[in-house]
Amino acid sequence: MNERGVRVAIGLALTAAAVRLVPLQWLHPLNWDEIELFRAADWIARGRVPFRDFWQHHAPLAWFVYAPFAALTESPGVDAIIALRWLQILVWIAAFWLINRYMTNAGLPRFARWSAMALALSSSMLMTSAIELRFDVMAAVFYLAGLVLWQRGTPRAMFAAGAMFCLTGLTNMRLGPMLVVTVLLLRVVQRGAADISPPRWKGNPRANWIFAGGIAALIPALLYFAATGSLRALYQSVVIENYLGDKYGPDLGPVFLHRMLIQFGVRLIGTDRLFEWAAVDAGGVLLMILGFTGMVAALLRWRRPDDLFVMLLLQSANLFVISGMKFIYNYHLQMVVLMALPLVAWIVERIPRRGIVHALLVVAWCVNAFAALFRGKELDLAYQDFVMREVHARTRPDEKVWGGIPWALRREPAYRFWFLPDMTRRLVQHGSAPPYRLEDIVRDPPAAVVMDQYALTWVSSVQRELAPYFIRHYMPVWRNLWVPAPNARLGSGQGIEWLVPRDGTYRLFASPALARHEWFRRPLGASSYDNDDAARLTLTLPPPAAHPELLWWIDGQPTTMNASVALREGQHVRAVNRGRETLGVILLPGDDRVLFRQPPPGATLEAASTRVTHIPKL
């Protein structure tokens, strides 16, 4: 019976993980962090040095690990990132193997261990972000490896544990405060395979090797950045800019409480609904209840600080650090879930009947399968892939693209900040980082603009002076994809001058009907409008033709404008409306006949809309 119960727990754990492979491949849209990690890894694979050759604000180790694998694909679409999602499964296997090893060394029985892991694998609290490409799980692997090595207790293992803790910090600097708590705690707790006496509060001289191992791992990393001339840039980007970005950041309210209540279907921030039954995460609820119960119960073991009590203190430090953060996302809870498993397993072992445990696991498994298969955002993923491939097809390898997220995987970014997280906005607004200067844009215009939410926020609140240029020199062929297209609404006697943003043959469209389009009244609103009636903005252009009421000059010379004209980047083009009617004027290269095309209703480039229950559309 005992062995059968273990097999049930193992089966539920493995199948719960397998179900999540469906959204990993088809239903879960890209998070901008995934694109950021892939782009950094790809640049390193191509010989670039982080911080010196491209801006970043995260610790760099994961990029180096993923770099050889990023180099294996040349895809400009989502499958480049999805391929690394599959690779990351190996990292997750390592993470669960290590926490299982820690629980085994702590004396927890097999059924309790697998039941706790089954709950984690059946929870959206973990699995929603676990199927994304992130460096957090790699940091967790190094950290858990350090704890397992500490459990061995030998000087050699302690030295290796210190090296693992150092690699943790080099992978995820957010864990720095917890690493300090960890090494200090392990120094004063006597525990190890060689100890005959019970665990106790006593200085452990062998733990001094942890410090030695950490220093030994840190020195080669510092030498690399010093040798490549990137050490100062690393310090500026990772230390100074992160500090300033957090200092300038607003208080968003009860973000920690918001993250805790999401498991119960309650959302306090950034949502159009406070509660939704379909969003209840049974696995996450059980993890929280059992995990916090385990933390309270483990307090009674303070006189004999064994592995469970040590994990209680480390988990408390982890939660304390996270609760003080101004921005908390679901992936910040990955380490919380992994560290909770020993405490959850300890409580599971004390449930008197295994049938109760099996029932709880089955409920969590069913809710997990429902969330994985019927709460996807596959339309968002498809739209992301389309925009990525479209911007790639519309630009040359030597051209640059600007956007809030580096959707153009194979094109150079137009701005130093090649992605625009909240901290970059605050740095520029407070004068702590260089802005995207208008003269830089005019000198080297991007070949395309992906006007996602981050870019839209940038031109509407951070650098408002950029909006007129982009609006008058680019237009959306799709909701979020703007291409070079000088345009204006010209009343009687009005004129305008453009700087041609790109070489090409431009077709002329001009008529009073065009002037009535919403773009010419509120362009930023029209280009980002995503309600169900957004299709009304779609504009089908008439055949290109010269307009008799328009006068034209190119580089100061009067010219006759026909239905099309070849223009070079940087040329000055001026148009004046000498007629009585207001005209909408568009110069559009290429062969597009439709502007403001829309993705399917509900689809967004940033996957920002609330999840809804539906049959997946594969």
N, C-alpha and C positions, 0 to 999 in steps of 0.2 A: 504493500500500500504506500509506504513512504517513497519508494522509488517511482511508483506511478505518479504520485503527486509532483515529484520533481520533474518528471517528463512532461506533465501538463504545463507546468510553469515555463519550462524551456520552450515548448512548442508555442505557447502564447507569446513569449518574448520574441522569438525568431519570426513568427508570422506577422506580428505587429510591426516589426522593422521592415519586413518585405512589402507590406501594404504601402508603406511610405515611399517606396521606390516609384510608384505610379506618379505622385505629384512631383517627385524629384525630376523625372524626365519630361512629363507632359503638362502638369497642372499648376505648378508653382512658378510664378514669374520671378525674374531676376531682381534681387535687391542691389542697390547701387554699390554697396560694400563689396559684393561679389565682382562687379565689373572693375572696381578699384584694385582689388587684390590681383585679379587676372592681369590687368594692364601693367601693374608694377612687376609682376613675375615675368611677363613677356618682355618688358624692357630690359630686365636683368639678363634674361636669356640672350638678348641681342647685344650684350656687352655694356650696357649702361650701369652707372654706379648710382644707387639711390642717394637722394639728398643733394648730391653734386650735380647730377645730370637731369634729375626730375624731382619736383617737389613731392614730399610726403610728410605725414605727421604721425605715422604709426611706427611701432618697433618693426624691424625689417626681416627677422629670421624666416618667417613663413614664405616670403617672396622668393628667397633663395632656394627653399626646399621645393617649391612648386615650379620654379623657373624651367628645369629640364622638361617638365611635362607640358607646360604652356607652349614650349617651342615645337611641340609635335603637331600643332594644328595651325592652319592659316585661315580658318573660318572667320568671316566678319560678323557672324550671327551668334545667337544664343547658345548654339551647340558647342562653341569653344569653351564657355563657362560650364555648361552641363557636363562636359567630359571631365572637368576637374571635380565637379560634384561627385561623380562616380568614383574617382580616385580617392576622394576624402573618406569614403566608406572604410577604407583600410585604417585611416586615422581613428575613426570612431570605434572600430573593432579593438584597436589598441587601447583606447580609453576605457572601454568596458572590461577588457581583460585585466587592466591594471586595477580598477576599482574592485573587481571581483577578487583579485589577489589580495588587496588590502583587507577586504572583508574576511577572506579565508584566514589570513594571518591574525585577524582579530578574534577568531574562534566562532564566527557565525556559520551556521549550518547551510548546506547546499540549497535546501528548499527556500529558506528565507532569502538567500542571496539572489536566486533566480526570480523569485516573486518580486523583489524590489526592482530588479532590472526590467522585468516585464512591465511594471507600472511606468517606469521611465520611458520605455520604448512605446508605450501606449498613450503617452501624454502629448498633447499639442504644446504644452509648456516647454517641452524639450524639442519635439520632432519638427515643429514648424520651422525653427531656425537650423535644426540639425541637418536638414537636406540642402541647406544653402552652403556655398563655398565661403568659409570663414577661417580666420586664424585662431579664434577662441578655442576650438577643440584641440588644435595642435599645442597651444599653451597648456591646456588641461592635461594632455598626455605627458608633457614634461613635468608638470607639477605632481601628478599622481605617481609618476615614476620615481620622483624624489621621495615621496612619502613611503612607497613600498621599499625603496632602498634603505631609508631610515629604519624601517621595521627590522631589517636584518641586523643592524646594530654594530657591524664590524667597522673598523676605521676605513677600509677600502670602500665599503658601501656608503659610509657617511661622506667620503670625498666625492663619490659619484653622485650622491644626492645633492650636494652643493652645486655641482655642475648642472644637474637637471633644473634646479631652481634658477640658476643664472639664465639658462636657455628659456625658461618660462618668461622671465622679464624681457629677454630679447625678442620674444614672440608677441607678448602682450604687456605693454607697460602699465596698463590699468591695474594689473595684479601686483604692482610694486609694493603698495602698503601691506597687502596680505602676505607677501613674501617676507617682509621684515618681521611681521608677527610670527610667521612660521618658523624661521630660523632661530629666533629668540626663544620661542616656546620649546622647540626640540632640544635646545641647549640645556634647559632646566628640568626636562622630564627624562627620567631614567627608564629606558625601555630598550630591549634588544634581545636577540637570540641567545646571547651569552649571559644574560641576567638570570640568576637563579631566584632572586628575591622578587616579590610582586612589584608592579610599577609604582613609582613614588616620586614625590617632589624632591629631586636631588640633582645637583649639577652633574651633567654627563660629559666628562672630558672628551670622550670619543666624538661628540658632536662638534667639537672644534674643527674637525676635518671638513665639516659642511662649509665653513667660511673659506677654507683653503681651496676646496673644489670650485666654489663660486668664483673666486678670484682667478683661478687657473682657466676657467671657461671664458671669463670676461676679457682677459688680456688679449687673446687672438682677435676678438671682435674689434677691440679698440685699435689694435695695430692695423687691421685691414682698413678701417675708415681713416686712420691717420695716413697710411701709405697712399691711399687714393685721393687724398685732399678733400675728404668729405666730412671730417670730424666736426668742424665748426658748423657746417650746414646741418648736420644731424642734431647738434645741440640746439641750434636756433629753431629748427622745425619741430623736433620732438619734445623739447623741454620748454623753451620760451614761448613758442606759439601756442602750444597746448595750454600752458598756464594762463596766458593772456586770453585765449578763447574761452576758457572756463570762467575766468574773472569777469569778463564782459557779458557772460551769458545771463539771460533773464531767469527768474524763478518761475517755473512752469506750473507750480502747484504740487499736488500730492501724486507725483509720478510713481513713487515706489508703491503706494497704496493702489494706484491704478494697475500696475503690473501684477500685483498680488490678486486683485479682484477679477482680472480678466479670466482666470481659470473658472470662476463662478458665473461667467457670462455677463459680468458687469464691466462697463467701460465708463471711466470718468472723464477722459480727455480725448479729443480728436475723433469724435464719432457722431453719427446722426441718430444713434439709439443708445439708451442707457443700459438696457438689458435685452438679451436674446437667448432663448432656450437652446437654440441650435449651436450657440457658441460655448455652451458649458463643456468644460474639459474634465471628464470624470477622472482620468488618470492624473491630471494635474491637481485636482482637488484632493485625491487620496494621497498623493505625494506630499502636499502641504500639511494635511492633517496628521499623517503618520510621521512626517519629518519633524514638525514642530513638537509633537508628542515625544518623539525620541530625544529631542534636544532638552526638553524639560526633565524627562526621566533620567537622562545622562548626567544631569547636575548632581544627582545623589552619589555619583561615583568619584567625586572630587578628591576624596582622600587617597584613592588609588587611581591615578590618572592613566588609565589604559588607553588603547587605541580609539575606543568609542568616545571617551572624554576628550581626547586630543582632537578628534574630528569635530566634536561639539564646539570647542573653542575656535578652531579654524573656520568652521562654518559661520559662527557668530561674527568673527572678524570680517568674513566675506560679505555677509549681509549688511554689516555696519557700513562698510565702504560703499557698497552699492546704494544703500538708502541715502547716502549723502551726495550722490551724483545728481546733477541738474538734468541730464538726459539719460533715461534708462530704456533700453530696448529689450526685446525678448531674448536676444542672443546673449545678453549679459547674465541671464539665468542659467546658461548651460553648465557652468561650474557649480552653481548652487544645486542643481539637480544631481549632478554626479557626486558631490560631497554629501548630499542627503542620503544616499543609498545605504551606507552602513547603519545609520540611525533608523531608517525605514525598515531595513531587514531585521534589526534588533526588536522592533515593535511587532513586526509580522510573526516572528518566532514565538511571541507571547500571546498571540491569538489562539484560543483553546482548540478551535476546530479548523482543520484545513479546508473543509468545505466552504467555510465563510471566505477564506482567502481566495479560493478558486472562483467563487461567485463574484467577488470584487474584481478579480483579474479579467473575467469574462465581460463584465460590464464595461470596464475601461477599454478592453480590446474592441468591443463593438462600437463604442463612441469614437475611438481612434479610427476605425475603418470608415465610419460615416464621415468624419472630418476630412480624412485623406482623399476620399473618392468623390464626395458630393459638396465640398466647400472650396473647390479649387478656383483659380483665376487663369484658366487656360487662354481666354481671349486676351488678357493682358500680356501673357507670355508671347502669344502669336504677334500681337501688335509691336512689342519690343523687338522681336526678331525681324519683322518687316522694316521698321525704321532703321535698325542697324544695317541691314542689307541695302536698303534704299540709299542711305547716305553714303555708303561705300560705293555703290554703283554710280552715283551722281558726282563723285569727286575723283581726282587723280591721286596717285600715291604721294606726290610731292606737295599736295595742298593741305590746308589746315581746316579744322572744324571747331566751332565753339558751341558749348552747351554746359548745362549744370552737372551732367554726368557724362563720362567718356563713352558715349554710345558708339562712336566711330572707332572700333578697336584697331583698325589698321591705318589710321590717319593721325597726324600730329595735332596736338591741341593748340589752339590759338592763343591761350593765356597761360601764364605761369601756374595759376591755380587751375589745374586741368579737371578737377571736380570741385564742386562748391558746397561743402558741408556748412553747417551753421557757423562754425568757428571762423571760416574764411570771410563770411559776411561781417562778423564782428571785428575781425582784424582790420579789414579795409575801412570800415566805418570809423574806427578809432585811430586811424592813421598808423597802425602797426605793421602794415604790409602794403606793397605797391598795388594800386588799382589797375584795372584793365583800361589803359588810357585811350582816349578817342584818337589821338594822333597815331598810336600803335595800330589801331584798327584800320585807319585810313591808309597807312603805309603798307599794311599787309592784311587785307580783308580776308576773313574766313570764306572758304568756298561754299560752306553751308552752315546753317545755324539750327541746332536742335533745341527748340524753345520748350524745354521741360519746365517743371515747376520751380526748380532751383534757378534756372536761367531767368525765368519770368520774375521771380522774386528779386533777382539781382538788378534787373533793369528797371524795376518798378519801385524799389526801396533802397538799394545800396548805391547804385550809380545811375540815377535817373537821366543823366546827360547822355547815356548811350542809347536810350530808347528811341529818340527821334532819328538817329542814324540808321539803326536796324530797321525801323518801321518804313522809312523812305527808300531803303536800298535792298530790302529782302521782303519776300511774301511767302505765306504758307502754301505749299502744294498739298501737304497733309497738315492736320491740326498742329502737330509739333515739329514738322520739318519745313524750315524756311530755306528758300533758294534765292540767289541773287536776282532781283527784279526791281529796278528803280520804278517808283510809282508815286502818284500824288493825286490829290483832288484839287483841281484848278478852277477857281471862279473866273468870271469875266475880267480880263486884264491881268490876272495873276500869273506869275511865273515861278519856276523852281530850277535849281541846278543840282545835278547829281555828280558824284564821282563813281565811275564805272567800277564795280567791285570784282569783276572777273572777265577775262577774255571770252568772247562768244558772239554768236549771231543772235541779236535781240529782235524779237517780233513786237510790233506796235499794236496795242489795243487801246482805244480811246472812244468813249461815248458817254452821254448823260446817264445811261442806265448803270454803268459801272460806278459812277459817282454816288449812287444811292446805296451801295453795299455798306454793310455795317463796319467793315474794315476801316473805312475812311472817317467814321465817327468815333469809334472806340477800338482801335486796332488790337491792343493787348487783350481786351476782353473777348473780342471776336476770335482771336487765334487760340484762346484757351477754353472756350465755351464747350462744356462736355455734358450738357443735359440731353434728355432724350430727343429734343427737337433740334439738335446740333446740325442735322443734315440740311436745314434750311439755309445755312451759311454757304453750302457748297456752290461754287460759282463756275458755270460753264461759259467759256469765253467764245465770242464770235470769231469768225475768220479774221486774221490780222489784216490791217489796212491803214493806209495813211489817212490823216484827218486834216481837212482843208483849213480848219480854224487854229491849228497849232503851228507856231513858228519855232524853228530849231536852230541851235548853235552847238558845234562840237569844237572844243578847245578854242572858243571865242570866234570861230568862223561860221557864218550863216551856212546852212545846209538844207537840202531837201530830204525829208524823211519819207521813205517808202514803207511798205509793209514790214520790211526787215532791214537791219543794218548791222554790219560787223563793227564791233567795238572792242577796244583794248582796256585792260585794267588800268585805272588811274586817269583815263580821259575825263574831261569835264563836258558834261552834256547839259544843255539848258533848253527848257521848253517854256513857251508863253502862250496862254490862251487868249486870242484876240476876238473870240466870238462872244455871244451873249449868254450862252448856256454854260452851266458848270459841267466840267468834264472829269471823268475818272480816267487817268492815264497810267498805263502799265507797259513797261518794257520787259519782256520775258524771254530768256534764252531757252533753247531746247525745243521739245515738241509737246509740252504739256498743254492740254486744252481745258483742264479742269483745275481749279484752285480750291483750297479749304476742304479737301476730301476728309472724310471722317472715319474713324474705326467703328466697329460695331458698338451699339449702345452699351454703356457700362464699362467699356474697356478704357484703361488709362495707361499712359506710358510709365508712370511711376507706381502702378498697382496700388493707387491710393484709395480706391473705393472700398467700402465695407464688403466683406465676404457675404455672399448669399447662398442659400442652399439651392442646388440645381443639378440636373443630370449633366455630366461633363460633355463638352462638345469637342471631341478629338478630331 
